[in-house]
Amino acid sequence: MAETPSAPPRSATAGQVACGVCGRESRQPPFRPPPPEQAPDLDLRPGEPVRSTMTRWLQQCPHCHYAAPAIARAHPGAAAAVSAAPFRALIQDGGHPPLARRFLAWAHVLEETGALHAAAEATLQAAWVADDAAKPDLARAWRQEAVALWRSGPPLDAEQTVRVIDALRRAESWEDAEATAAELAMLSPPEAVGHVIALERRLAAARDAGRHTVASALPPPARRPHATHRRRDPGSGGGVFGWLRRLFGKG
């Protein structure tokens, strides 16, 4: 039986937030992402200035270490996940960058409560942290974990599948990336998605595991926005801005 959401947190003193899991207070500055001015990567990591704000995307309780876009209201099932041994081991793993552990902590809660696509998103974000920390082995491993979570959840749409392809390519899973791209290409996806698939296949064939932006997939003059900047699926909130609102808990 699904757990009911936790009761609203008790009132906190000015400038403090009471954790929805343990109830203890900590200072958690509010954050509203600025609009991205540069094109996102093929996996939808936003361009600058949003790109450099990852340290503020999640709040984390310094007492129980629960992490979420907003810790004041606990995700259903969070208390049980946070108190379990796997979560504690993750938090104490000194081999991972501290910011990556924050995203992995949120991914763990989401996975334990069945939100597999959201867990994949948070795991991919941990890979972005590893990219920035020049830890390619961790980045590859977390991209593979993100792919496994995406594939374990509900069916993926075309644009989500492109992100899987990009994660596979950047994890150097060349054959899987090519096979997944070829399968998607056979489904006659939207034109913009088709351009991205074609680029991903060229990059995989060249054994290129580097970062590339959405803009690089568009044919000249490449002035119109890519499909990922616009509507992704009915009622989703649409494109990068809708995705960012969901990412930061504003949707």
C-alpha positions, 0 to 999 in steps of 0.5 A: 500500500502506498504511503500517505504524504507526511504531515506539513512540517512544523514552523521553522524560525526565520531563514531555517527549514525544518526537514520533513524526515527528521524534523530538525532545522537547517539553513536552506537558501531559496533557489530559483534557476535563471533562464538558460542562455546557452544551448543544452547538451544532448542529454539536456544538461542546461547551458549557462548560466544554469549549468553552473548552479548545480550546487543549489539544485537540491537541498540536503538536511545536515542531520539525517542527510535527506536530499530533495529539491525541497526537504521541508515536505518528505517524499513518500517513503523517504523516512524508511529509505533514509534510515536504511543501511544502503542510504547510510553507506552511500552518504559515507562513501568518501570516494564520491564527490560530496555534491554527487552523493547529494544527487545519488541520495535523492536518486536512492529515495526515488528508486526505493519508492518506485519513481524510476525515471526521476531516479534516472534523472538524479543519477544522470545529474550525479554523472554531470558532477563527475564530469565537472570533477574530472572523474570519467570512471564514475561518470560512465558508471552513473550513466549506465545506472541511469540507463538501467533505471530509465529502461526499468520504468514506464515506456520511454518517448522518442526524446527520452530515448535520445537521452538514453542513447547519449548516456550510452555513447558517453559511457562508451557503450558503443554497440548499445548506443548504435542499436538503440539509435537504429531502433529509434530511427526506424520509428520515424521520429520527429524531424528534430529528433531525427537530426539528433539521432543521426549525430549520435550515430556519427559520434558513436561510430567515431568513438566520440564520448565527448559532450555535444550540444543540441545546437550541433545537431541542427542543420544550418542555419540552426536558428530555430529551437530544437524540439527539446526547447519546445513541447515534449509531451501533452501536459508535460509543461513543455521543453527545457523550461518545463523540464527545469521547472520539474527539476527544481520542484517548481512544476 
